[in-house]
Amino acid sequence: MPPIVFVEGSYQNTSAALGIEAQTPADDSRSCDDILIDEPRRMNAGAFNPEDSQRIARRIDHYRDAVHFVESLIRPSPRARHRRQAPLPIDTLLRRLKNPERHFRAIHITGSKGKGSTALFTQALLEAAGVRSGAFTSPHLEQWRERIRLGMAPISCEGFAQALEAIRPSVADLHRESADPNANDLAPAFFDALVAAAFCAFARAEVEISVIEAGIGARHDPTSACIPLATCITGIELEHADRIGPTLCDIADDKAAIIRPQIPHIIGRLAPDLQAIVEAEALRKDAPLIRLGVDFSIEEHLARKQASADYRGPDPDSHDNAFIVRIAKRAIPVRLRHPGGAMRENAALSIALADAAGALDRLDDPAIGDALGDTLLPGRMEILRTSPLFIVDGAHTRISIERLIETIETLQPPCTQGLIAVLGLNLAKDISKVLSPMVEKADLVIATTAEPSRSYPAEDLAQILSRLHPDTEIVPVFEPHAAILKALDTADKQNTICATGSMYLAGAARKAMRAISS
């Protein structure tokens, strides 16, 4: 595999090498398909070690090498954000890579929930408008390469390996320099590396606009190195309080740092005190503020008939998530593949972002409806089976769990009767606050370990939930695959199965169902 070569002052156009057309090259397809949710479990035990320069310096020739490289950069504990000073590791790394972020414009999205769905909807609208697009989202469900998209498909295995090889020498140099006890710690961690690799891939593929999903917050998030033409906060909840909290107002202040001077900023529905923080930041930076429910809106009444008549997407009878988005004197009918009010709001935010980016004027109303209606959002209110009904969703906050329950209850027939919940949760989350609403609705809870290094062990999760909810049957099953099998073996056609609490669990459930189906 020939290396990707930087051209002084610009980027060599290597679109084919970066996998825009071929999603799974034959020469590396096996390693790509095999490294799904299981590979991080093996690698996390050998997490970041500043002295492990040999692995970081090793050339990346294949997808498996790229996965090993990324996961060798995972730190046992993240840097304390309040101690971070400019320049950040991402700034230094991008400068050594000759600033690939300057070769495309970005749509930058943060929020406690819904930012990934909003990003994918936005990219679908850009593609429909004829914009050469990319996207960076996280976390991945099954493969690391899912985080970087060129067009509407994940970068190929070969492209992912080449993008990581392009940044590897600079990453290795920064780790070596930071090993000096008198030097600043500018060693890139795994997320810095992924962001830089994505930016290099976008620049070389001559992407016009990339949709960038922030990792945590915005103020010190590596994705904030992008140069946006529009920004967005989808919503704010009490999450990552240990990193950007501890209060909701602290979290809002951190996320509001995504706003750039004079750049349009779109916000979803926020509590009044949190919206005041965002509005104050927008005013300080003279950024136009575009608010859901004020400057654009969702209509639910009388919308379904019109949307159903105009809709040309797949599975028109599977549910009826049809509505109208009113924006810029237009009434745009939309019908989504995924049910739920949260999906409506995400779709509406994407329309506002496309409008702020200048892409909406290139699309008529039916084209907008088709682009959104055709978009599949893996692991987000995704129906994997209809008999019994099996839903996976990466909800991991209390509000998102509550909205998931509301959505399930809207399905016909009512689907919280005989509910079997397969639950996993990240160690940083409060079990009682996040999972209790789902446990209260369930007849049976199967507690599982969503991801061994980051999630509650199944036994611990089951014990805590049993103390909180002694009247609910709760059983631990360590492996997610085995937990899914138990749920299917237990369920009859009238039951509903819902796997939720973690994007890692959503990915594991999708992999398990694919294996079962095959």
Secondary structure, DSSP 8 states (H G I E B T S, - for coil): -----EETTEE---TTTTTSS-SS-GGGHHHHHH-SSHHHHHHGGG---TT-HHHHHS---SHHHHHHHHHHT--SS---GGG--SS-HHHHHHHHTT-GGGGSEEEEEE-SSSHHHHHHHHHHHHHHTT--EEEE-SS-SS-GGGGEEETTEE--HHHHHHHHHHHHHHHHHHHHHHTSTTS------HHHHHHHHHHHHHHHTT-SEEEEE-SS-STT-GGGGS-EEEEEE----S-SHHHH-SSHHHHHHHHHTT--TT--EEE----HHHHHHHHHHHHHTT--EEEBTTTBEEE-TTHHHHHHHH--SS-TTS---EEEEEETTEEEEEE-SS-SHHHHHHHHHHHHHHHHTT-GGGS-HHHHHHHHHT---TTSSEEEEETTEEEE----SHHHHHHHHHHHHHSSS-SSTTEEEEE--BTTS-HHHHHHHHHHH-SEEEE--SSTTTB--HHHHHHHHHHH-TTSEEEE-SSHHHHHHHHHHH--TT-EEEEES-HHHHHHHHHHHHHHH-
